[in-house]
């Protein structure tokens, strides 16, 4: 099938799930000799990675270095925040560039990009949206006008999981015939030399201690508070167990989590760490992956945990974990009841080597179904319909 000239639109370049899905997609397209074009609402830590695989425009204005320096000097610090909104001249320049490219379709990656898609309506180009969000995020990151446009002005929508598809149909009244299921793409690296000893030595975790791990930007949706409540109770039940959360941020919410944990974690068995670019050593070192999320449409970290063959505990109602673990009901719980979660995780930490080997094979086989090659096959099938 002849490749149409497509403009991808993303809401930012931060290191998070939907943004990484888009990056993996663009990388695979480039590897296949396809040209990529990307318009971002704003930048972020992945911006340079995006620029390696696509021609990139950024709609909003980034904070210049001189303003960041100025804000650190008390006597001259400005009381006003930097205005990120683009000037009329910049907007007209981007729109002119996009018209000159003569795109045949536009694909927004996440509902957070829909506000910008509305700004592009004057281009009169058919639009699609790849939806990675559930009810709370849709309500938080879109306006009423965005939601109306999503339901009526978008030609086709791709849902990352069945729960997302259901939300689009029930909450936004999107015609079911306009929605297709498109699970995510992930880069799954070949098994490398184990980093277990490095992580344990670095964090002071004994060789014989079990590790429960989770990974994600610390926010309400990811439920690090639930993770910590479980840690508090499970440490009483299994005194040697350690918990690691990778994804603390520089904000009040993370600061409060760290401070409150320090009050009861007298033996320093809970490790609350900042975001890092290479999380694989933590996946290799852990014994159980605890997906505490309240809302997680299809978490890539779940696929990473499965690829190293470690048991996953998740809440059925949270989103994509239900799709991925279908048939492994013993790994799912029905709610965020802390006592139930403690019992579930503790039982998995005590599995025999034979039981663990069974999970390892099963989960690895599931993870590889989200490879770049299979994602591109699914995409091609959807485009042919």
N, C-alpha and C positions, 0 to 999 in steps of 0.2 A: 504494500500500500504506500502511496506517495506521502512523504512526510509533510504535514502542513507546518507553516511557519508560526510557531506558538510563542506568545509572551507569557512567562510565568510571573506571578505577583505574590510576594511574601510580605508579612507584616514587620519582620525585623530579622537580624542576623545573629540573634543570641543563640547560645549553645543549649538547645532544648529539642524535644522530640520531633515536632513537626518541621522545624527548621533543618534538622539533621536528615529527615526523610527526603526533603527537597534537595539537600546537598548530595545525598547518595544518588538520587534520581538524575540530577544534572551531570554528575560524574559518569554514570553509566551511559547516558546519552552521548557525552563527549567521547567516551571510549569507543562508541559505535559510529563515530564520525558525524554526529549530528551537531548542529550549531545551537547554542543556548542563549536566551535573552531573559533577563531578570530585572524586574522593577521592585524595589523594596520600599516600604513605608519609611523605615529608618534602619540604621546600621547596627553593628554589634560585633562580637568577637569572631564570628565566622565570615565577616565581610571579605577578608582577603582570600579565604578558601573559595567563596563564591566567585570571586573575580578570576580565579584560575580556570574556571570551567564555563564562565558565561560573560557576556557583555552586561554590565550592571549599571542601573540608574538608581539613585536614592532620592526619594521624594522630599523628605524632611531635611532640615539643615542640622548638621551635627554640631556639637559644642566645640568651638575652636580651642586649641591648646592654650592660647593666651588667656581665655576666659576662665579655664580650669585653674590656671596658676593664680589669677586674680582672686578667685574665690577662696584660696587658701591663706590670703593675707588679710588679717582682721581689719586693718585701718582703711583698706580700699575695697573690701569685699562688697559686691553689689547686692542690694536687697532684692533685686528682681532676678527671676530665673531666666535662663536663656530661652528665647522664643524659637522653637523648633519649626514653626510653620514656614513653608517655602514662600518666597516672594512671588508676586504675580509673574515677574519676568522669568523666574526659574520654572514655574509651572508651564508657562507657554513654551519655553524651550524644550522641556521634556515631552510635552504633547506633540510638538513639531517633529522631534526625533522619532517618536513612536509611529507617527503617520508615515514618515519617510521609510520606515522599515517594512510597511505594508503587511502587518501580521494578519493571519487568517483566523486566529482564535486567541483568546486570553484565558489562562487558568490561574485562579486565585488559590493559594495554598493556605488554608485555614479561613474561618469566618472572620478573623481579625483583619483580613485583607479586603473585606467587602466594602468598607468605607472608601478605600482607594479605588476599588472597581467602579463605584458610583461616580467618582471623579472622571473615570475614563469612558463613561457612557457616550460621550460626544464622538468618540472614535467609531462608533457603530460597528463594533466587532463582536461576534458571538462569544459569550462568556461561559466558563465552567468554574466550579469550585470544588476543591478537595477538602472535605470537612473532617477535622481532627478533634472536634470539641463536642462536649455533652451539655446538658441544660444549664448548669451553673456558668460555665465559660461563655456560652452563647449569650446568656443574659448580661454577663459582665462586660464582654468585649464588643458588643454590637449595640447600635441604637435601634429604635423601632423602625426607622427608615431603612436601616441596613437589613433588618429581618424581612421586611416587606420585599425589598429588592432581591434578597436571597431566594425567596419563595416564588416570585413572579418574574424577575428580570434575568434570571440565570437559566441558560439553556439546559445544563446538565450538572448534577451533583454526584460526587463520589464520596461514599462514606467509608471511613477506615475500619469500622466494625458494625456488627448487627445492631448494637445498642445505639450507635450514632444514627443509623438508618431509621430506627424507630423514633428517635427524638425529632428528626427532621419531619417525619410524617405526622407525628402527634402534636408536637409543640409549635411547629412552624407551618403546618398544613401544606407541606410540599407534596406535589403529586408523586406518588410512588413510582410511576413510570419514568420519572426524571432522575431517579436515584439508582446508582449502581454501587455494589460493594467492591472496594479496592483496598485490601489489607496492605500494610506498609512495606517499604523496602529497607533493608539494613545491610551494612557491611559486616560480615562475619569472618573474622580472621582465623587462619589456621592455628591450631593449638601451638603455643610457644612454650618455652621453658617456664616452669612454674615459678611464680613470685610469692608463694605462700610465706616462705621464711622471711623475705624482705618486709612484707606488710606486718607480720607478727613482731619482728624485731623493732621496726620503726614505731609501732604503737605500744610496745611492751606487753604483748599478748602471749601468754604461755603456750608452748607447743601442744599441750593436751587440752586446751580450752576450745570449746565450740564457738563459732562466729555466726551471728545473724546479721545480715547485711541488707541495706536498702539504699537507693540512689535516686536523686531527683531534687530539683530546686525546692527549697523548703518553703512551702506555702500551704494554705488551707486545703487545696485539692489533693495534695500528696499526703496529707495527714501525718506529719512527723510527730505531732502530739500523741496520736494513737500509738505510733511506733515506740515512743518513750514510755507511755503507760504500760505497754506490754513488757518492755525491757525492765521496768521497775519491779513488776510482779514475777517475771521469769527468773530474774537474778536471785530472788528469794528462793525459788523452787530449785534452780540449778545454779549454785553459787559460783561456778567457774565460767559461765557463759559470758561472752562479750558481744556488744552490739555496735555496729558501725553505720552511720548515716553520712553519705557523701552528697553534699549539695547545700551546705549552710551559706547564707547570703550576708552581705553587710547591711543589715537593716534591723529594726527594733524587734520584729518577730523572731528572727534567728537569735538575737542577743538574749531575749527572754527565755527561749528554749534552753540555751546553753547555761544561763544563770540558774534556772529552776532545776535543771538536771544536776548541777554541781552540788546542790543542797543535799540530795539523797545518794548520789553516786560516790560514796566515800572511798571506794577501792578503784575508782577510775576504770570501770568496765564498759562505759558508754563513750564512744568516740564520735564527736560531731565535727565533721571536717568540711572545708570549703569545696567548691566546685573544682574539678581538675580535668584536664584534656584527655587523660588516659586512665580510665577506670578499670580496665581489664584485670590488673593485679588484685583488686579487691574482690572481683567475681571469682577469681581462681582460689583466693584464700578462704572464702566463706564456706559455711556448711549448709545454710538455708537462706534463701532470698525471701524477704518479707515485704510484699507489696501492700502497704497499708493504705493506699490511696482511697479517698472518698469518690473521686471521679478521675478516670484515666482511660480515655477512649481506646488506645492500643499502645501501651508503653513499650518502647524499644528496649528498655532495661530488662524487661521480662524475657525478651528474646535473647539478650546477652547472657542472662542467668541460665536459660535453658541450653544455650550452646555450650556452656561449660559443664552441663549435666547435673546441675544442683537443683534440689527440690524447691518449689515455689509455693508460697502460701499467699492467697489473695481472697478478696471479698467478692462474691459473685456479682453483686449489684454495682460494682465500681466501673465496669466497662469491658474492655477488650480481653481481660484475663479470662472471662467466661468463654469467649470464642476460642482462645488459645488452649485452655485446659479442658476443653470438652472431652468427656470420657474419663477424665482423671478427677472425679468429683471429690475424692478424699483429700485433695489439695486445696479445695475451696471451702470457705465458710459463708454463712448466710448473712452475717451482719458484722458490725465492728465491736461486738461484745468482747471485752478485754480478756475475760476468763476463758472464753472459748478459744480465742487466738493463742493464749498462753498454752493451753492444753494441746492444740494442734501443732504449734511450733516445737514444743518440748518432745512430742511423740516423734516428729521427723528427725530431731537431733539425736534420737536414740535408735534409728534404723540400723539393721545389720548391714554388713558390706554387700550381701547378696541383694537385699532390697534396694540399696542405693544404686547398684549396678543396673537394676531394672529400670529405675527412673532415669538414669543417665542416658541409656540408649533411646528410650522413648522421647525424652525431651529434646535431645540433639536432633533426632529425626524430624521433630516438629519445627525446630528453629530454622533448619535449612530450607524450609518451604517458603521463607521470606527473603530468599537471596535475590540479588539484582537480576539475574537471568529469568527467574520465575516471575518476578514483578513485571518485567518488560513483556513477558509472554501474556500475562493477564491484561496489561494495558493494551497491547495490540488487539487482543480479543474484544475488549470493550469498544475500541475505536472502529472495529469492523462491523459492529452492530448498528 
